[in-house]
Every structure is written in C-alpha cells, then in structure tokens.
Amino acid sequence: MNKILYHIVHSLWYVASLLPLRIHYVFSDWVLYVFIYKIAKYRVKVVRKNLTESFPEKDTLELRQIESRFYHCLCDYFVETIKMMTISPKEMQRRMVFTGIDVVNQCLAEGQSCALYLGHLFNWEWITSVCTWMSPEAKRGQLYHALENPIFDKILLEIRQRWGGECILIADVLRKIIEYHREGKPSALGYIADQVPHWNNIHHWCQFLSHDTPVMTGTERIATKNHQALFYMDVQLIKRGHYQVDLKLMTREPQQLKPFEATDIYFRMLEENIRRQPELWLWSHNRWKRTHEEFDRRFIVVNGKVMPKEPKE
C-alpha cells in the first residue's frame, strides 16, 4: 500500500512542480496563506508568543506585520519545495546564489573539511543546491531528521539529493566522516543547528533573541574533533523566489577556540541574520519549550553527563 501511495503522491507532486513558479505563488497567496493563516490559524499562538518575547522593543503593529510576512514566507516555502522536483540546475543557480563559496572551495582544495552552520531560514530546502557550487571532488551533504511519514520522507530525500549532496542521518554522521577520511576525501556538510535539544543533550545555554536558550553543541564537537573549517550560511531574501546566501568563515581552527565559543558565535550570527529579516525564520517552532529553571529542577550534570535528579523521599 505504501508503494502505491508513494507513486500516487510522487506523480501528483511531479505534475504540480511543472507549473511555473508564478502560478505556484498565486496558489501560495490565495489558497495556502488564506487557509493556513486566516482560517486554520496554524500555530498563530506560538508564532505570536515567540515574536512578542523575542522583540520586546517592537509595538503590536510591527509584530503583526512580521507575523503576516512570516506566513507568506511559510506558504512560499511549501510551493518552492514542490518546484524543486523539476526546476533545472541553471534556474536554481539563478534563484539561489551563494557568495563566499570560493573560500569553502579553497579549504576543500587544501584537504580541509568544512562544517556549514545554517538555521531554519527560508528556504533551507533550496540551500541544498549549494552542492552544485562546490568542487565535485569533495564529499557534499547535509544532516537530516527522518520524517515520520515514510512516503514524504522518501520524496524529500530524492529532491534534496538531486543536487549531488548526500542526506545523512544524525546518528550516522561520525561514521560517514570516518568513511570519507579513509577515502582521502574532504567533505562539506550542512548542519541545521537551531533545533531544541533533548534534555539529556543540553550542555550549554546562550542568550538568543531575548531568551535564555538551550542549544545544540554537536556540530562544534564534531568539527573540533575533525579539525573542520566552520562557516555560517547567512541568508537574505532579495526578492520573491530569489535568495542570496553568504558563506561567512567563522574559523579554520575550531580546536583553538574555548569550549562552546563556536556555538556562541553561530547563535550570534544567526540572531543578526534573523533581526535583519525576521520573517525568514521558522517562528512556528516552539523553540523555548525547555527552560533553565525546569532543567535545574529536574537534572544534574555529572562528569559532563546530564542525569535526572534522584526524587526526594
């Protein structure tokens, strides 16, 4: 049954992707936006809470304008992702432009692997096309979480990997890096590092968008252990359907930084990026559901490991 459903969904997705983007944007404005934002009010309470707490200096009118623009970007994200199935590499390179890629290619040419930090900034699906701007001699890819729906997971994997990059499950990343090293190939891997860590993976907190925020530090540990150059992918929406991503070098020697310093640099750069165009970030994500107060109440850190506190008798 899943195989039949896959072919049905894949066929419908393929046919829809053949439509010009201008038609997709009409659908985004007059169907998706109206339904998701105006009728269903998808996660409006979460979005409004996140915006209000992140920008206490902004008045209600400005926050509502950001909110509206965010939902337009969210709807465009859906149709642009559908378009990825058939958009040509030439057209994608025209619409998703990468600057600073020469520094990445220089690192790869010198045999140094690269870790590319990015956040949930629209359109992060199109950012997978960065692989077409890199040296084909290097291993290229991105980490990903498998979707619960196997049909959509398989389709998205096909779309993301059509640009030459490999999608790697987080649990497999170290094995893959070792495999690339044995082959004598440098790698450039993208890490979306702004997710909420599980309780037992909280090792560091930083100030981010007016919040005391638990952050993921796995990218820093992997890059430091493997002496990878660190880059931040700064995203800018130039105009509808046209993005520019500037790959900014953070450091080529992460092992020289203090613990968690690279993570702090990433979140500082991400916040600067968000404040410049706040509608581009995924505000519908419940980013601050874990608080420092609850962590201190429930957990204790022993020899670097997070463990639940013993219940009081």
Secondary structure in CASP SS format (residue, H / E / C, confidence):
PFRMAT SS
TARGET T0000
AUTHOR 0000-0000-0000
METHOD secondary structure of the structure
MODEL  1
M C 1.00
N H 1.00
K H 1.00
I H 1.00
L H 1.00
Y H 1.00
H H 1.00
I H 1.00
V H 1.00
H H 1.00
S H 1.00
L H 1.00
W H 1.00
Y H 1.00
V H 1.00
A H 1.00
S H 1.00
L C 1.00
L C 1.00
P C 1.00
L H 1.00
R H 1.00
I H 1.00
H H 1.00
Y H 1.00
V H 1.00
F H 1.00
S H 1.00
D H 1.00
W H 1.00
V H 1.00
L H 1.00
Y H 1.00
V H 1.00
F H 1.00
I H 1.00
Y H 1.00
K H 1.00
I H 1.00
A C 1.00
K C 1.00
Y C 1.00
R C 1.00
V H 1.00
K H 1.00
V H 1.00
V H 1.00
R H 1.00
K H 1.00
N H 1.00
L H 1.00
T H 1.00
E H 1.00
S H 1.00
F C 1.00
P C 1.00
E C 1.00
K C 1.00
D C 1.00
T H 1.00
L H 1.00
E H 1.00
L H 1.00
R H 1.00
Q H 1.00
I H 1.00
E H 1.00
S H 1.00
R H 1.00
F H 1.00
Y H 1.00
H H 1.00
C H 1.00
L H 1.00
C H 1.00
D H 1.00
Y H 1.00
F H 1.00
V H 1.00
E H 1.00
T H 1.00
I H 1.00
K H 1.00
M C 1.00
M C 1.00
T C 1.00
I C 1.00
S C 1.00
P H 1.00
K H 1.00
E H 1.00
M H 1.00
Q H 1.00
R H 1.00
R H 1.00
M E 1.00
V E 1.00
F E 1.00
T E 1.00
G C 1.00
I H 1.00
D H 1.00
V H 1.00
V H 1.00
N H 1.00
Q H 1.00
C H 1.00
L H 1.00
A H 1.00
E C 1.00
G C 1.00
Q C 1.00
S C 1.00
C E 1.00
A E 1.00
L E 1.00
Y E 1.00
L E 1.00
G C 1.00
H C 1.00
L E 1.00
F C 1.00
N C 1.00
W C 1.00
E C 1.00
W H 1.00
I H 1.00
T H 1.00
S H 1.00
V H 1.00
C H 1.00
T H 1.00
W H 1.00
M C 1.00
S C 1.00
P C 1.00
E C 1.00
A C 1.00
K E 1.00
R E 1.00
G E 1.00
Q E 1.00
L E 1.00
Y E 1.00
H C 1.00
A C 1.00
L C 1.00
E C 1.00
N C 1.00
P H 1.00
I H 1.00
F H 1.00
D H 1.00
K H 1.00
I H 1.00
L H 1.00
L H 1.00
E H 1.00
I H 1.00
R H 1.00
Q H 1.00
R C 1.00
W C 1.00
G C 1.00
G C 1.00
E E 1.00
C E 1.00
I E 1.00
L E 1.00
I H 1.00
A H 1.00
D H 1.00
V H 1.00
L H 1.00
R H 1.00
K H 1.00
I H 1.00
I H 1.00
E H 1.00
Y H 1.00
H H 1.00
R H 1.00
E C 1.00
G C 1.00
K C 1.00
P C 1.00
S E 1.00
A E 1.00
L E 1.00
G E 1.00
Y E 1.00
I E 1.00
A C 1.00
D C 1.00
Q C 1.00
V C 1.00
P C 1.00
H C 1.00
W H 1.00
N H 1.00
N H 1.00
I C 1.00
H C 1.00
H C 1.00
W E 1.00
C E 1.00
Q E 1.00
F E 1.00
L C 1.00
S C 1.00
H E 1.00
D E 1.00
T E 1.00
P E 1.00
V C 1.00
M C 1.00
T C 1.00
G H 1.00
T H 1.00
E H 1.00
R H 1.00
I H 1.00
A H 1.00
T H 1.00
K H 1.00
N C 1.00
H C 1.00
Q C 1.00
A E 1.00
L E 1.00
F E 1.00
Y E 1.00
M E 1.00
D E 1.00
V E 1.00
Q E 1.00
L E 1.00
I E 1.00
K E 1.00
R C 1.00
G C 1.00
H E 1.00
Y E 1.00
Q E 1.00
V E 1.00
D E 1.00
L E 1.00
K E 1.00
L E 1.00
M E 1.00
T E 1.00
R C 1.00
E C 1.00
P H 1.00
Q H 1.00
Q H 1.00
L C 1.00
K C 1.00
P C 1.00
F C 1.00
E H 1.00
A H 1.00
T H 1.00
D H 1.00
I H 1.00
Y H 1.00
F H 1.00
R H 1.00
M H 1.00
L H 1.00
E H 1.00
E H 1.00
N H 1.00
I H 1.00
R H 1.00
R H 1.00
Q C 1.00
P H 1.00
E H 1.00
L H 1.00
W E 1.00
L C 1.00
W C 1.00
S C 1.00
H C 1.00
N C 1.00
R C 1.00
W C 1.00
K C 1.00
R C 1.00
T C 1.00
H H 1.00
E H 1.00
E H 1.00
F H 1.00
D H 1.00
R H 1.00
R H 1.00
F E 1.00
I E 1.00
V E 1.00
V E 1.00
N C 1.00
G C 1.00
K E 1.00
V E 1.00
M E 1.00
P E 1.00
K C 1.00
E C 1.00
P C 1.00
K C 1.00
E C 1.00
END
